[in-house]
């Protein structure tokens, strides 16, 4: 399991802060021996496996979030076991050409660099064309070679299913029931966004601890973080008693 002490937590937060979401996800997923550029070539699911490992290193167990109900607007809570989510990726199918409606399409799973390119598109339709052009290696139809963006909708649907089977963790869908109105709906869980929010919260908590103890005792940030979590908490309790 990935290890992350207080100082490393702040270093990682600083390295990721201010970066675009896709680049930030790669920084968070990178371990000590990995570079973000290397992870950019992994499938999205394999990248998110590393993000779930970071979630565990931050002390997280279940993934707990809220989502607005499309029926009444109330926030519904959702809880996901990260171990069950990560296990899904182990069932990934081997990519094979898609054959549908007389077309044969050779393709490759999407990675972070593909999503980064799609994010620069002007609209959703243009983003879809970017992803198609990047995942389709070759497409042959009844009349010969076909551009990826000219594939019929039914063939695109078959390709979508193949992409999901090859990288099941690339899209984490969670079924939710609204406690207010009973509406059933599905939430696409943003693993990278969730873990980044966790890291931000942890970093802000650590910075507040450093601020208080440095102001009272005159310690440096390094000295405060080196105390360890339990000793920092004990000193903070003493500071509160003095207030």
N, C-alpha and C positions, 0 to 999 in steps of 0.2 A: 504494500500500500504506500502511496505517496506520503512523505513526511513534510510538514509545514509548521515551523515554529513561528513565534510572534514577529521576529525580524524579517523572516522570509515572506510572511504574509504581507507586510507593508511594502517590501520590495516588489512583490508581484503586483500588488494594487497600483503602485506607482508606475510600473512598466506598462500596465494595461490602460491606465487612466487616459482619457482623451483620444483613444484610437477608434477608428470606425468599428462597428460591431463585428464584422467578419474577421478583421485583423486582431481585434481584442480577444475573440474566442480562441484563436490560434496561440496567442501569447499565454492565455490561461491554461490551455491544454498541454503546452510544452513542458516537459520535465527537465531535470538537470542536464540530461544528455541529449536533449532534442532541441532542434531549432524550429521556430514557427514555419519557416519555408518548407521544411521536411514534412510537417504535419499537413500542410496545404494540399499535399498529394494523396492524403488518406481519404477514404470515403467519409461522408459526414457522420455516419454511425460510429466508425472507429475513432474519429475525433471526439465525439461526444462521450465515448467510453472513458476517455482521459479526463473529460470535464466532470464526469460522475465520480471519478477517483479523487479529483480535487474537492468535490462536495464532501466526500468522506473525510479528507484531510482537514477540512475546516470544522469537523465535528458534527456534520450533518448526518442524519439517518434517513427519515422519510423526506420526500419532496412535498412540501406543503405550499399551496398557492390559492389564489381566488380568481374567478373569472365571472364577468357579467353575464347574466342570463339573457339570451336573445328574446325571450318572451316577455319578461317583466322588468329587466334591468337590474334586479337584485344580484348582489355578489354571492356566488356559490363557492364553497370550499372544495378543493380537490386534494387528495393525498395519494402519492405514488411511491411505491417501493423501488428505489434505484437499482437494487439487485435484480429485481424482476425485469426492469427496463433493459439493463445491460445484458441480461441473459438472452434477450430477443436477438441480438446481433450474432450470437453463436449459431442461429438457425438460418443465416444468410445463404441464399442459393448461389450456385456458380453461374456467372453471366453466360448466357448462350444466345445466339441470334434469335430475334423475334420473327415469327412467321405468322402473318395474318393478311387476309384479303388478297392473297397473291403477292404480297411484299415480303422481302427478307431484309431485316434490318440488323446490322452489326452495331454494337454500342458498348459504352463503358460507363460505369457508375459515376455519379457526380461527386465532385470534391469541393472544398472551400473556395478554391480559385474560380471554379465555375459560378458559384453563387455570388462571389465578389464581382465578377463580370456582369452578371444579370442585374445586380443592384444598381449598376450605372445606366441601365436602360430607362427610357423616358416614361414607359408605362408597363402595365402587367403583360400586355400582349407582346410588346417588344422583349420583355424579360423572358417570356416563354420561348420566343424564337432564339434568343441567345443560348438558353439551356439546351434546346434541341440541337442546335448546330454544334454544341460542344460535346454532347453525349453520343450523338450518332456518328459512327465512324464511316459507315457506308449503307446505302439503302438502294435495293434493286426492286423495281416493280414490274408489272406485266410488260411495260413498254421500255424497260431499261433502267438506267440509273436515275434516281430521284433525289432532289435536294431535301434535306431534313425538314425544312420548313414547309415543304409541299406534301408531306405525308398526310393521308386521309385521317380524319378524326378517330376512326375506329382503330387504326394502326397506332396512333399516338396513345390511345387508351391502353392498348396491349403493351406498349413500351413503358407506360407509367407503372403498370402492374409488375413488369419485369424489374424495373428500377427499385420498386419497393421490396420485392422479394430478395434482391441482391444486397440491399442495405436497409433492413427493416427498422433499424434505430435512427435512420435518417429523417424519419417523421414519426414523432411520438404523439399518438392520438389517445386522449383520455376521455372516457364517457362520464358525463356529469349529469346529475339530477338536481334541478333547482329546488331548494327546500321551501321556497315561498310559493311557487305556482306549480311545481311538479314537472316542468318542461324538461325533456331529455335533450341534451345537446353534446357536441363533441368539441374538445379543446385541443388545439395543436400546441403541445408543451414546448416552449423555447428553452431547451436545456442550457444553452450558452447564456441567455439572458438571466435565467434563474440563478445560475452559479455566480455570475457577475454581481448580481444584487446581494447574494450572500457574502461575497468577498468584500464588497463595499461596506456593508454593515459591520463586518468584523474589523476592517481597517479603521473605520471611524470610531469604533469602540476602543481600539488600541490607542489611537491618537488622543482620545479624551483621557485615557488612563495616564499616558505619558505627560499630557498637559498638566493634570492635577498633581501628580507626584513630583514632576520636575519643578513646579512652582513652589510646592511646600518644602521639599527636601533638597532642591538644587541639583538633583541627579540629571545626567545626560539621558538622551533617548536610549542609547545603547545600554546604559545601566538599568534603566527601568524595564526594558524588554527582557534583559537578562535575568531578572528576578524570578521569572516563571509565573504562570497564571495564578496559582494559589497564593503565593506571597504578595503579588500585586493586589489581589482582592483583599487580603488581610490589611495591607497598608491603607487601601482606600476606605476600609471600614473605620480604621483609626482616624483618618482625616475627617470622616463624617461625624465622629464623636466629638471632634474639636470644634465643629461648626456651631 
